[in-house]
Amino acid sequence: MNKFKHWLKCYETDDLLPFTDNADALLWLKLKSIARREYLNGFLLHSGIKLKSGTLKEQWRELFVSLHQRHDAHSLLDAFIRDQDRRIALALPVQQLVSELYKMRSFDWGGNYQNNLDRFLVDRYIKNIPSFDILSSKIKTEIAASVSGYVLCSWYNHWSSILIEHLFKQHPKVLPTIGMIKKVDFFIDQIPFDLKVTYLPQGYIAEQRKAMGLKPELTELKEYARTENISFDKTVDDATQTYEITQKLLDMGSPNADQVQRIRTRILKDAIKSPKLLARWLYENQGERRFDASNRVFLVMVDTTDWDASWKLKRNLDALKPSIEGWINSFDRKKLERLKLEFIFAGKSYRCFSDVIFIVR
């Protein structure tokens, strides 16, 4: 019982490193992944174990106490999890989902939410507009566009992530989690990992430009715009200004058009050579609400022919599969130490294991 509470505390306080090298901790985590009524009942039937407890949490605790001294605990659990995952995988309409994702022609959140649409609407409209008539008119135009953009982009991210996880989970070295839990999407050679799908972040690019002694990207673009006598909308957000100036430079065939892209490509190449720098930045620049110190595999997608179209790579399974399978094939838990990463968040030091898979077109 005390061991159960100990691992629960470790999990809740982001002390996750023990889950990579302690059999009891790993057992606790696997049981957490099946701590759903339908899965737990299925496992009890599969294993022939009888429990006295009634509530789900009590059964999870009792099952841990029952299993942690058995030499076959992990093999028993792994066999059940793989069997359940096969059923889930067979029911996943992969090609149909891919076709649905290809119906998405643009990726526009419709506003700067920073993962909080409710706060965005309150700050921008509810608290800022005293007129009922003006607010009503904006509901039909701006707010409708913001909400639909948020819904569509969130939908695209969710289902593309399901398909990408599927690519990982089909590999024989990977043990899936069949019940969705925070901080773990699957186990690779019995090491728990969380998957994060992202792009080369603007914040990272800005930091690297500063380290190279360069001006901010938008500042440089604005200078080009003045030199080339290009007008642009100064009232919109930075990302929109960056896009407008860049496209206008490209459209007029300006020699300055490729300069920003060349710097981005150089930063990308440096990140590929030293992935730990990028991984550490990604950990240290998490949002506070979503923070955790789990082991992570970062899948970083970049379309160097059109950086703003990198989102399309998330549905291109043919481009993703070779890189994902190659990384898993080369994964060796005996060399896990090379993936150890230390980072600081909110003044506190954390340790984890992490790596970056780059998908570059």
Helices and strands as residue ranges (DSSP letters): H 2-12, G 17-20, H 23-33, H 37-47, H 56-67, H 73-90, H 94-101, H 117-121, I 122-126, H 132-138, I 139-143, H 144-169, E 174-181, E 184-188, E 191-199, H 202-211, H 217-227, H 238-251, H 259-273, H 275-284, G 288-290, E 296-302, G 307-315, H 317-330, G 333-339, E 340-345, E 348-360
